Amino acid sequence: MHSEPALSLPDGPFTRHQATPIAELYENVAIEDDQGTHFRLIVRHNGTMVWRAWNFEPEAGRLLNRYITSYGIRKP
């Protein structure tokens, strides 16, 4: 039972301001490896990481949006 994200990241690099509301919307999407200006957004499925990307990677948002759409579990 997957649905399109209400919010999405830009196709390329993204900011904490863009990532935080998405991480807060899903049970299995989180900001990890936080180094202040650089961090990773991680998508998990049944506790196992299915995708992660640093916020500065060239196509980070495009690929993360795809995995969030497939695996994202919305919080109640």
Sequence and secondary structure as in RCSB ss.txt:
>XXXX:A:sequence
MHSEPALSLPDGPFTRHQATPIAELYENVAIEDDQGTHFRLIVRHNGTMVWRAWNFEPEAGRLLNRYITSYGIRK
P
>XXXX:A:secstr
     SS   SS   HHHHHHHHHHBTTEEEES  SS  EEEEEETTEEEEEEETTSTTHHHHHHHHHHHH  B 
 
